[in-house]
Amino acid sequence: MLSLNPKTLSASPFNPRSFLIPKKPSISSPSLYVNSTTCCQPNQITERGILFDTGDTFFRHESATGRDLGVLSAALYKQSKGQLRVLDAMCGCGIRSLRYLVESKADFVLANDANESHRRVILDNLAQVERLEGEKKRWVVTHCEANRILTDCYLQRDYFDYIDLDSFGSDSSFFLRAAFSSLKLDGLVYVTSTDGYSSGGHRPFHSLSAFGAYVRPMPYANELGLRILIGGAVREASVLGYRVTPLFSYYSYHGPVFRVLLRMNRGKLPEKRDYGFICYCNRCGNSQAISWDELGQIRCPCNNSTKDAASLVVSGPLWTGPLHSGAYIMEMLNLAEQWGWVGKAAGTGLEKLLKRMLEESDPRLPFGYIKLDEVASRAQTNTPSISTIMSSLHKEGYAASRSHIAHNAIKTDCPMAGCIRIAKKIHGCQELQALKKKSTLQLSFEQPDICSQMDRVVLACLSLGTDFATRLVRDGIRVCTSNAELGNESLSKALKNSDLMLFDSNTTS
């Protein structure tokens, strides 16, 4: 016997089971099969060649990339399963529903929006696709609260392949359980959050009530926004006996907007896997994943006592596993290429985004990202370029990629101390090249400006190793190899117990 506790239960305004599934069409480059009777609208917009009207609905041009990702994923589902039934629970003006019909070749789309005043604009937009295909309906428009429409579908045992929850704030957490109940096994749910305050750790009790995670301020706050969204979905699915895994996770700064595509199957995540806590140390800049049985024993390797415990901040529970499936991202990229959505002629950043997500899918990469400004601040150097520091990291055997979330940040398995060392090394090489361009290479410590510049070079060269002396001599530069040869007390102290070398410190005429 079914036992549910929805806010409102009533007879469904439609009968989805009467809609038969059309014969499987082939997937090719999406094209419009538009009803020629569609009238012109005053607020028409074009997206991927599809005309639609926004009316008085809330609409963001900037969300087009998120819609592109949704259309690609829905089309891949149709390609692999042979059928596609979509529930757009908060359709707005209906552009997502229209694109699922036209580009993803959905067999049936249920376009729902709680605001009945949007009905006319939704109908006009969807009328570009014939409502009937023989005796089969291609689309239906309803106006119910999202939880009600999802629960009605569940009660009628009318399950969908793909559910789009494009909600505002952290509201999607309230719809997840009903969405999972009305989703087919191996189906996809595309969830949304626009709650940037919670991901930034500014409303920890709100994130606790919405996502079940207490979030503290951390340098990679926007990635936390994706991880608490996934973590909340993992928790809700687990209650129902389901397991969900993210296929891709997308952050956009406008809003901000956090979108995640999840695949649902029966079963639960193995114990101690990918759902736990994240700890960040403000003192050393390192992060670590904390399992449930390690709570109460948290400490950072950078300190051996409890006096610096205040430097540790902990957030969770949340998703600590991968944000993307590399294989799935590659399928999306290949399909986008088939459709002409990538390449120089495409004129969008979709290709760049998908390739960056592919880089982020490296299983060696941990959660979080490191901002290069933070590295430079800790190293007391200029901010290195992303390409330079990534090249250095790869040469030393570390995994590293750019982050699609923060433009001046990297994801790497190199600890912060290693990043600082590499930044100093890069800075030292840059300073050396600048000094070698000077007409006089034998410098005097009696010149204050030169002394200051030399101080930066020496400190940055501490990690270069003794082989550096040979290179200097080969370039015709006189060097000293012991502290006794140094005439500057501060530099001598800096190089104490070191075999490193320096430009000749003797005063020259």
C-alpha positions in Angstrom: 0.0 0.0 0.0 1.4 3.4 -0.9 2.1 5.9 1.8 2.8 9.5 0.8 2.7 12.8 2.6 2.4 15.5 -0.1 1.0 18.9 0.7 -1.9 18.4 -1.7 -3.2 15.4 -3.6 -5.9 15.6 -6.3 -6.9 14.0 -9.5 -4.3 14.6 -12.2 -5.2 17.3 -14.8 -4.0 15.0 -17.5 -3.8 11.3 -18.3 -0.2 10.6 -19.5 -0.7 6.9 -19.9 -2.9 7.6 -22.9 0.0 9.1 -24.8 1.7 6.4 -26.8 5.4 6.6 -27.6 6.2 7.4 -31.3 8.5 5.2 -33.3 12.1 6.0 -32.7 13.5 8.6 -35.0 17.1 9.0 -35.8 19.3 11.5 -34.0 20.9 14.0 -36.3 21.6 17.7 -36.4 18.6 19.3 -34.7 16.2 21.1 -37.1 13.0 22.9 -36.6 9.8 21.3 -37.8 7.7 24.4 -37.1 4.0 24.8 -37.4 3.5 27.5 -40.1 0.5 29.0 -38.3 2.7 30.3 -35.4 2.1 34.0 -35.1 4.8 36.6 -34.5 5.2 37.7 -30.9 6.4 41.1 -29.6 9.3 39.8 -27.5 10.7 37.2 -29.8 14.2 35.8 -29.1 16.3 33.4 -31.0 18.3 30.6 -29.3 20.1 28.0 -31.4 17.9 29.0 -34.4 14.7 28.6 -32.5 12.3 31.5 -32.2 10.3 32.0 -29.0 8.6 34.6 -26.9 9.4 35.3 -23.3 6.3 37.4 -22.5 6.3 38.4 -18.9 8.1 35.3 -17.6 11.5 35.3 -15.9 14.1 34.6 -18.5 17.9 34.8 -18.6 19.9 35.0 -21.8 22.9 33.9 -19.8 21.4 30.5 -19.0 21.6 29.4 -22.6 24.7 27.3 -21.9 22.8 25.4 -19.1 20.0 24.8 -21.6 22.5 23.6 -24.2 23.9 21.1 -21.7 20.4 19.9 -20.9 19.4 19.4 -24.5 22.7 17.5 -25.2 22.2 15.1 -22.3 18.5 14.5 -23.2 19.5 13.7 -26.8 22.1 11.3 -25.6 19.5 9.5 -23.5 17.2 9.3 -26.5 20.1 8.0 -28.5 20.9 5.2 -26.0 17.4 4.2 -24.8 15.3 4.8 -28.0 12.7 6.9 -26.2 12.5 10.1 -24.2 9.7 11.5 -22.0 10.6 14.8 -20.3 8.9 16.6 -17.4 9.8 20.3 -17.3 8.6 21.0 -13.8 9.1 24.8 -13.9 9.1 25.6 -17.6 8.8 29.5 -17.4 8.2 30.6 -21.0 8.6 27.0 -22.3 11.9 27.4 -24.1 13.5 24.4 -22.5 10.4 22.3 -23.3 10.5 23.5 -26.9 14.2 22.7 -27.3 13.7 19.2 -25.8 11.0 18.6 -28.5 12.9 20.1 -31.4 16.6 19.3 -30.6 16.5 16.3 -28.3 13.7 14.7 -30.3 11.6 14.1 -27.1 8.7 11.8 -27.7 6.6 13.6 -25.1 7.1 16.7 -23.0 5.0 17.7 -20.0 5.5 21.5 -19.6 4.4 22.6 -16.2 4.5 26.1 -14.6 2.7 27.1 -11.4 1.8 30.5 -12.8 -1.3 30.1 -15.0 -0.8 33.7 -16.4 2.1 32.2 -18.4 -0.2 29.8 -20.2 -0.6 31.8 -23.4 3.1 32.4 -24.0 3.9 28.7 -23.3 1.2 27.5 -25.7 2.3 29.9 -28.4 5.9 28.7 -28.1 5.1 25.0 -28.0 2.7 25.4 -30.9 5.8 25.5 -33.2 5.7 21.8 -32.8 2.6 19.9 -33.8 0.8 18.8 -30.7 -0.5 15.6 -32.2 1.5 13.1 -34.2 -1.2 10.8 -35.4 -3.1 9.8 -32.2 -0.1 10.5 -30.0 0.3 13.7 -28.1 3.8 15.3 -28.2 3.3 17.8 -25.4 0.9 19.0 -22.7 0.9 22.2 -20.6 -0.2 22.1 -17.0 -0.2 24.7 -14.1 0.5 23.0 -10.8 2.9 23.4 -7.9 6.0 21.3 -8.8 5.6 18.8 -6.0 2.0 18.2 -6.9 2.6 17.5 -10.5 5.5 15.2 -9.6 3.5 13.4 -7.0 0.5 13.0 -9.4 2.8 11.4 -11.9 4.1 9.0 -9.2 0.6 8.1 -8.0 -0.4 7.3 -11.6 2.8 5.3 -12.1 3.6 7.5 -15.0 7.4 7.7 -14.8 9.6 10.0 -16.8 13.0 9.5 -18.4 14.2 13.0 -17.8 13.1 15.6 -15.2 14.2 19.2 -15.3 14.0 21.1 -12.0 15.0 24.7 -12.8 14.1 26.2 -9.5 15.1 29.4 -7.7 17.3 29.7 -4.6 17.7 26.4 -2.8 14.1 25.3 -3.6 15.1 22.2 -5.6 15.9 20.4 -2.4 12.2 20.5 -1.6 11.3 18.7 -4.9 14.0 16.1 -5.0 12.2 13.3 -3.2 9.1 13.7 -5.4 11.3 13.9 -8.5 13.1 10.7 -7.7 9.8 8.9 -7.1 8.5 9.8 -10.5 11.7 9.1 -12.4 12.4 5.8 -14.2 15.4 3.7 -13.1 18.5 4.9 -14.9 16.7 8.1 -15.6 18.2 11.6 -15.4 17.2 14.6 -13.2 18.7 18.0 -13.9 18.7 20.0 -10.7 19.4 23.7 -9.9 20.4 26.0 -7.1 20.9 29.8 -7.2 21.8 30.0 -3.5 25.2 31.6 -3.5 25.0 32.8 0.1 24.8 29.3 1.4 27.7 28.0 -0.7 29.8 30.9 0.6 29.2 29.9 4.2 27.2 33.0 5.0 24.0 31.1 5.9 25.2 27.8 7.5 21.9 27.0 9.2 20.0 27.7 5.9 22.2 25.3 4.0 21.7 22.8 6.9 17.9 22.9 6.5 17.9 23.0 2.7 20.7 20.5 1.9 21.6 18.9 5.2 25.1 20.5 5.1 26.6 23.0 7.5 28.8 25.1 5.3 31.7 27.4 6.4 33.5 30.0 4.3 36.2 28.4 2.2 38.3 29.6 -0.8 36.4 27.3 -3.3 32.9 28.4 -2.2 31.4 28.0 -5.7 32.5 24.4 -6.0 31.0 23.8 -2.5 27.7 25.1 -4.0 27.8 22.2 -6.5 28.8 19.7 -3.8 26.1 20.5 -1.3 23.5 20.3 -4.1 24.8 16.8 -5.1 25.1 15.8 -1.4 21.5 16.8 -0.7 20.3 14.7 -3.7 22.4 11.8 -2.5 20.7 12.0 0.9 17.2 12.2 -0.5 17.7 9.4 -3.0 19.2 7.2 -0.3 16.1 7.6 1.8 14.1 6.0 -1.1 16.6 3.3 -1.6 18.2 4.9 -4.7 21.7 5.8 -5.7 22.5 8.9 -7.7 25.8 9.9 -9.4 26.6 13.2 -11.1 27.3 13.1 -14.9 28.2 16.7 -15.0 28.2 19.7 -12.7 28.0 23.3 -14.1 28.6 26.6 -12.4 27.8 30.0 -13.9 28.6 33.3 -12.2 25.4 35.0 -13.3 22.9 34.5 -10.5 25.0 32.5 -9.5 23.6 29.3 -11.0 24.6 25.8 -10.0 23.3 23.0 -12.2 23.9 19.2 -11.9 22.8 16.3 -14.0 22.2 13.2 -11.9 21.6 9.6 -12.9 19.4 7.5 -10.6 19.6 3.7 -10.0 18.5 1.4 -7.3 20.9 0.8 -4.4 22.9 3.0 -2.1 26.5 4.3 -2.1 29.0 2.1 -0.5 29.9 3.2 3.1 32.5 5.9 3.5 32.5 6.7 -0.2 32.1 10.3 -1.6 29.8 11.6 1.0 31.5 13.2 4.0 33.2 16.3 5.2 35.7 18.8 3.8 38.3 20.4 6.0 40.3 23.5 5.1 43.3 24.9 7.0 43.6 28.7 6.9 47.2 28.4 8.2 48.7 26.3 5.5 46.0 26.4 2.8 45.6 22.6 2.5 42.3 20.8 2.3 41.4 17.2 3.2 38.4 14.9 3.1 37.1 13.7 6.5 35.0 10.6 6.8 32.3 10.2 9.4 34.4 8.1 11.8 37.1 10.7 11.8 34.9 13.4 13.2 36.4 14.6 16.5 39.9 13.6 15.4 40.4 16.3 12.8 43.8 17.9 12.7 46.1 19.4 10.0 49.6 17.9 9.4 50.9 21.5 9.5 50.6 21.7 13.3 51.2 19.2 16.1 49.1 20.7 18.8 45.6 21.9 19.4 46.6 25.6 19.7 46.0 26.1 16.0 42.8 24.2 15.9 40.9 27.5 15.2 42.6 27.6 11.8 40.6 24.6 10.7 37.1 25.0 9.2 34.9 22.0 8.4 31.9 21.8 6.0 29.5 19.0 5.4 28.2 16.5 5.0 28.4 16.9 1.2 29.6 15.2 -2.0 33.4 14.7 -2.0 33.6 12.6 -5.2 34.0 13.6 -8.8 31.9 16.4 -10.3 31.8 14.9 -13.8 31.9 11.6 -15.7 34.7 12.0 -18.2 33.2 9.4 -20.6 29.9 11.2 -20.5 31.4 14.6 -21.1 33.2 13.1 -24.1 29.9 11.9 -25.5 28.4 15.3 -25.1 31.4 16.9 -26.8 31.1 14.5 -29.7 27.4 15.1 -30.1 27.9 18.9 -29.9 30.5 18.6 -32.7 28.0 16.6 -34.8 25.5 19.3 -34.4 27.9 22.1 -35.3 27.8 23.6 -31.8 31.6 23.6 -31.3 34.3 25.0 -33.5 35.3 28.5 -34.6 32.1 29.0 -36.5 29.9 28.1 -33.5 30.7 31.4 -31.7 30.0 30.2 -28.2 32.0 29.0 -25.2 30.4 25.6 -25.1 33.4 23.8 -26.5 35.8 25.5 -24.1 33.5 24.6 -21.2 33.1 20.9 -22.1 36.9 20.5 -22.7 37.6 22.1 -19.3 35.0 19.8 -17.7 36.9 16.9 -19.3 40.1 18.1 -17.8 38.5 18.3 -14.4 37.4 14.7 -14.7 40.9 13.4 -14.1 40.4 10.9 -11.3 43.7 12.0 -9.6 42.3 15.5 -9.0 40.8 16.1 -5.5 37.9 18.3 -4.6 38.4 22.1 -4.5 40.6 24.4 -6.5 43.6 26.7 -5.6 43.4 30.3 -6.5 46.7 31.6 -7.9 46.3 34.9 -6.1 46.3 32.9 -2.8 49.5 31.0 -3.9 51.2 34.3 -4.8 50.1 35.9 -1.5 51.6 33.0 0.5 54.7 32.9 -1.6 55.1 36.6 -1.5 55.6 36.7 -5.3 53.8 38.0 -8.3 50.9 35.9 -9.5 52.2 33.3 -11.9 50.4 32.6 -15.1 48.2 29.5 -15.2 50.0 28.0 -18.2 53.4 28.4 -16.5 52.5 26.9 -13.2 50.5 24.0 -14.8 53.5 23.2 -17.0 55.7 23.1 -13.9 53.3 20.9 -12.0 53.1 18.5 -14.9 56.9 18.3 -15.2 57.0 17.3 -11.5 54.5 14.6 -12.0 51.4 16.3 -10.5 47.9 16.3 -12.0 46.7 19.7 -12.8 43.8 21.3 -14.8 42.1 24.6 -15.1 38.8 25.1 -13.3 35.6 26.0 -15.2 34.3 27.6 -12.0 37.1 30.1 -11.3 39.1 31.5 -14.2 42.3 32.2 -12.2 42.4 28.9 -10.3 43.7 25.4 -10.8 42.7 21.9 -9.6 45.7 19.9 -8.6 46.9 17.1 -6.4 49.9 19.1 -5.4 49.7 20.4 -1.8 49.7 24.2 -1.2 53.3 24.0 0.0 54.4 22.5 -3.3 52.5 25.2 -5.2 54.2 27.9 -3.1 57.6 26.3 -3.8 56.9 26.2 -7.6 55.6 29.8 -7.6 58.9 30.9 -5.9 60.9 28.9 -8.5 59.0 30.5 -11.3 59.4 34.0 -9.8 63.2 33.4 -9.3 63.7 32.4 -12.9 61.8 35.5 -14.0 63.9 37.7 -11.8 67.1 36.1 -13.0 66.2 36.7 -16.6 65.4 40.4 -15.8 68.9 40.8 -14.1 70.7 39.1 -16.9 69.4 41.7 -19.3 71.2 44.4 -17.3 74.5 45.7 -18.7 76.4 44.9 -15.5 76.1 41.4 -14.1 78.6 41.8 -11.2 76.4 43.7 -8.8 77.2 45.7 -5.7 75.4 45.4 -2.3 76.2 49.1 -1.8 73.4 49.9 -4.2 70.1 49.7 -2.2 67.8 49.1 -5.2 70.0 46.3 -6.4 70.3 44.8 -2.9 66.5 44.7 -2.7 66.2 43.0 -6.0 68.9 40.5 -5.2 67.2 39.7 -2.0 64.1 38.6 -3.9 66.1 36.6 -6.3 68.0 34.7 -3.6 65.0 33.8 -1.6 63.1 32.7 -4.7 66.1 30.5 -5.8 66.2 28.5 -2.7 64.4 25.6 -4.4 66.4 25.6 -7.6 69.2 23.2 -6.4 73.0 23.2 -6.7 72.9 22.5 -10.5 72.0 26.2 -10.9 75.6 27.1 -10.1 76.9 25.3 -13.2 74.3 27.1 -15.4 75.4 30.5 -14.0 79.1 29.8 -14.6 78.4 28.6 -18.1 76.7 31.9 -18.7 79.8 33.7 -17.6 78.4 34.9 -14.3 80.6 34.8 -11.1 78.9 33.0 -8.2 79.7 32.3 -4.6 78.9 28.9 -3.1 79.3 29.5 0.6 77.8 31.8 3.2 81.3 33.0 4.2 81.6 34.7 0.8 78.4 36.7 1.4 78.9 40.3 2.5 75.2 40.9 3.4 74.0 39.7 6.8 70.4 39.3 5.9 71.2 37.3 2.8 73.7 35.2 4.7 71.0 34.4 7.3 68.5 33.5 4.5 71.0 31.0 2.9 72.2 29.5 6.2 72.7 25.7 5.9 72.2 25.9 2.2 74.4 24.9 -0.7 72.8 27.4 -3.0 74.7 30.1 -4.8 74.4 33.8 -5.5 75.8 36.5 -7.8 79.3 37.8 -6.7 78.6 39.9 -3.6 81.9 41.8 -3.8 81.8 45.5 -4.6 82.9 46.2 -8.1 84.4 49.4 -9.4 
